[in-house]
Amino acid sequence: SLCSECVADTPAKSRCMNCDFLLCSEHANDHARKRAYAGHQVIAMDASNDGTGHAVAEDVELRINCPLHSRIAMDRFCLPCRELVCGKCRSTGAHRGDEHDVWPSLDVADDVLADVVKSLGGAPT
């Protein structure tokens, strides 16, 4: 796999789990320092990968990319719309503005799951 950022064919050593970039060592360090990528999870690709270049790690979260912004994870939840959204949809798209109460998806996951179970007539387990 090659670095997504390099013009030359530089082998990728890491993957950003948030924006799905493959990164060489130099760009992995740059990625971690840029304000726009603050909080991104960059994982080294080494002998402990699954053959696809995705690192195998127990603490890696499930990632669902935005259908409108295919390289950006939907890691937020819009409470009024009851749907996952990405940061770009929140800042410049359909989910910007005060009428959209958007929270990090992990912060609201338990409440949303309880609502879903309740609406299905079940009890949470």
C-alpha positions, 0 to 999 in steps of 0.5 A: 500500500502506498501513502495517500499524501505522497506524490512519489510511490512511498510505502504506507506505514500507518492508516488514519482510522478517521479519514481512511488515509494511508500514510508514510512515516513522515505524513503520519507525524504531520497528520497528528500535528495538524489542527484539522486532524486533532483526535484522529486515530492513526494506527501503525500497519505492521505484522499485526494486520489482517492482510488488508492493511487495517491494523488489528486492535481491540480498541479500534471503533466501528467506522461508518463513512458518510455517504456524502463525504466518503472519506469521513467517518460518521462519528456524531449523532443528530438528536432531532434527525435521529441519524449519524452524521460526519463532521463536515455535514455538521459544520457545512452541510444539512446538520449545521445550525442551532436546530440540530443538536449534534453530539459525539456518537459514543456519548449518546449511544446507550440512550439511543440504543435504549430508545430503539429497544423500547420502541421494539417492545423489548427490554434492554439486556 
